[in-house]
């Protein structure tokens, strides 16, 4: 059953959760401002940060927050698409770090989503360059995960940290990378090919059981897969566009269209 959480999330386009129940979000048409609030029906949001106060425009582009995640130290991570950066912001919004903005001497093009892997691994998708970057900030390492060119947007890492799943809307498919221990690129394998129907997968999320949820954008549908068996196990109406998916405390949160909805997963 669809549940709406808070009227202030009625125009949210990106979301991320802290372990203690804070939600960070940006709004449609307002991706330069990140807000935060408690995750309940009565909470009022506050402005967490304004990107233009920290990031200067570059080549006619303005900063824009796309993918949002929160790490184990409650620091907000942002795939900043306007100027092409991976950012990390302290919980009090007083410190901003640029963790990565270039590879092999070339600036990132637009980045779309990010995922947190095992250890120090961070992953960032860059669909225009056909690349998924693998980044280890503490080591100063920036490399590439994909050996084959993939124009992916949404990405998510499995709970055991062994696989990265990526949505490639242009090719109407969802692909999987078995993450190597070595810092080397690997080829993907296709989990599901939607190309006969033209459906465009976009949002991805895993639950604690390891089930994979795939949001099908304007098709307003979420499909559920058992990654180990490689088969679909469920499908349900998302109530509106399913562009960004996040899992938190036994609920699947779906953003797109008219804000954020949540669905129980148990």
ABEGO torsion letter per residue (X at the ends): XBBBABAAAAABABBBBBAAGBBBBBBBGAAABBBBBBBBAABBBBBABBAAAABBBBGGBBBBBBBBBBBAAGBBBBBBAAAGBBBBBBAAGABBBBABABBGGBBBBBBABBBBBBEABBBBBBAAAGBBBBBBAAAGBBBBABABBBBBBBBBBBAAGABBBBBBAAAGBBBBBBBBABBBBBBBBBABBAAAAGBBBABBBBBAAGBBBBBAEAAGBBBBBBAAAGBBABBBBAGBBBABBBBBGGBBBBBEEBEBBBBBAX
